[in-house]
Each structure stands twice: as C-alpha cells, then as structure tokens.
C-alpha cells in the first residue's frame, strides 16, 4: 500500500514539474528530506540503488532545460552558484579518481557512484538557479526550505517515540542497531545522520528567525515561531553536540551584534527556562556533552573528542604529494585510517586536494561577500534573505571544525541552495537599485 501511494505521488509530482518547472524548486525539498529512504532502498527499483531524490533532480533539470530554457526562452543562468557547483563536481571527480589510482582494488561503483552523486548537485544547482525569476520566487523557495525542515524535525520526534514504525525513513545502519537493542541509538528520522541532522536543523533555525522580519501576516509569524520550536526539539533529540554548540554560538552573536536581536534572544531565554524547569528533557543531551570532557583525575578530552583530534593528526601524517595535489576521495583515507575526516577544513585539503581548498575559500568567500552586500543595502526582502544566509552559513563554519560537512549529501544540498539564493538575491537587488537610479529606463 505504501509503495502504491508513493508511486502515485511520484507520477503526480513529475507531471506537475513538467507542466510548471518552477514547482520543482519547491517540491525538491520534501523529495530530498522527507521520503522514506530505507523503504525505497529495499524496493531496489533503480540500478545502483539510485535515490528517489537523484531521479527527481534529473527529471527536474530536464524539465527546466526543455520547458524554460528552450521553449520559454528563459536565458541560461550560470553565475557563481552553477559554475561553483560544476567546479566542485570536477574537483570531486578528480579526487575520487586519484584515490582509485592510489587504491586500485576499489570496486568501480565505489568510485563512480560518488562522482555521479557530485554531478547531481550540479544539476540541482542549475535547475534551482533557472527557476528563481523575482522576489516572489525568492520568498517561495525560502519558505519551502524552512517548512520542509520543520516537517523533517517532526519525523525525528516521531522516530524518538515510535522507532519501529519510523524505521522506514532511516537507513540500514539505524535498522541494524534497532534490531539489536530495540530502540533508536539517537533519533534521526528522515535526516539519516544525527550529527549532520543537528547542524542542518541549526542552520534552518537561524534562517527561519530572519524570515520573521518579512513575514507579512500574523499567521505566518505564529507558524514561524512554532516551526522554530519544533526544529529546536528535533535538534535536542538528535543529541548533536556540534549542532547545538554551533547554534548557541551564532545565536549569542546575533543577539550581541545582529540588527534584529529579539528573536535570537527569545530562543536563548527559552532554552534557559527549559533547562531550569525541565532538566530531565535534556538529560541525555547534556550527558553527551559531559562525555566530551573526562573529569576523572586531571581534566582532559573525553574519548570521543580525543579520537577526533587523533583522526585529524592521522590525516595530516598520512598525506602524500598526490593526495594534497589531486586529492584522494573519501573512501581511501577511511580505509587506511578507519575514520571520516570529522572536519570540513581537513577535508577541503586532504580529501579534495589543493584545488578543493581553493574552491572552499573562493566559493564561500563570494557567498558571504554577496550576502553581506545585500544586508548593507537595507532593501527588503533582499537584506533579510542575505542576512538569513550569512548567519546560517556561520553555523556551517563553526560546525565544520568537528564535522566533515563538505562530503555530507544533506549539507551539500543546503550550501549549494544558499549559493543560488544569494546569487539570485544579489542579482535582483542590483536590478532594483538600477531601476531606482534610472526610473525611466
């Protein structure tokens, strides 16, 4: 029954996107973050177990090219976002092929599949960039992003309460753990990984707080407040120390130096009251923080935190000229060291190579610069959307110290979306400024 419903929903969705490709920029979010991953994986409908999100993005891209670029005459938009996504695809492909040369025993699908996944992000970025034409489109995709992450948070809360029923939204690793212990290790819902889920929800929370300024109705503002509360609850249940710490640092920074300080300050106060009046709700969450520091005897890093430091050192010590120049992909160092990089900054150089490090600095540098330029303009909604992206990316930067968010599929979708949003926001802002200066042109 579930399979039939999903099949019908997929057909209806594809028809809608073909009829109006702009709908794809909204529908892509629930496709990415809400579909039942484990259930669809078990069906094995597509070769190499290609995800539903990948298939949808391919169809979305084709619909945009044919319906908008060819038939509707909409000019092809490349820009920093699309060119940046293509550059990342090339860098990612070279690094994985370099890793294959370093470890020839890897199977073809272990190398080719990650490269093809990198191409999916290019298609996603192109399709999104070519579907945002005006301020209405900007607001619509921003709201779709936030509402989808609120719904994803609901799946986390449900996974916490009903692990057996919600297992279809997770992955094989979570399923195996639950079959052994009868409970979810840490609630993840449809966001798959508790650590990246915490960061994603932190980014979406900050993004949502900025939308409060351009919400025109009381209903929208109430919905935003409720959505932020749900995402914060979802973050707590993921027990992500990195996500919570990054969110806390950014919220304090927003309260001290931001232009709209009320909402972040309210979140901080609400968190303080929650700890004071319902400490049991956060008991498991804080126990994970306690594990990061071992206070027995002399104060030192706990086993989890120390293992990350040791991992970073191993990535540096085992680096070769080839891995630094060309990269080595993700699989090779995991096979040799046994752990993920656990840092985007380590990953940028020692997984992606020197080109990856240059891309990281250039891509995110332009993103932040254009976001800040929109903020300084004080023209709405451009200023607010620029602020939303910049503060949200700040969480990405903080969390990147202890998590490799460059290779995570879920976070890749977000930072490429932010690049599109900033680019189109900046382009429309420039157009508005020129129109203001030359009203008769």
Buried (B, 14 or more C-beta within 10 A) or exposed (E): EEEEEBEEEBEEBBEBBBEEBBBBBBBBBBBBBBBBBBBBBBBEEEEEBBBBBBBBBBBBBBBBBEBBBEEEEBEEBBBBBBBBBBBBBBBBBBBBBBBBBBBEEBEEEBBBBBBBBBBBBBBBBBBBBBBBBEBEBBBBBBBBBBBBBBBBBBBBBBBBEEBEEBBBBBBEEBBEBBEEEEEBBBBBBBBBBBBBBBBBBBBBBBBBBBBBBBBEEEEBBEBBBEBBBBBBBBBBBBBBBBBBBBBBBBBEBBBEEBEBEEBBBBBBEEBEEBEEEEEEEBEEBBEBBEEBEBEEEEEEBBEBBEEBEEBBEBBEEBBEEBBBEBBBBBBBBEBBBEBBBBBBBBBBBBBBBBBBBBBBEEBBEBBBEBBBBBBEBEBEBBBBBBBBBBBBBBBBBBBBBBBBBBBBBBBBBBBBBBBBBBBBBBBBBBEBEEEEEEEEE
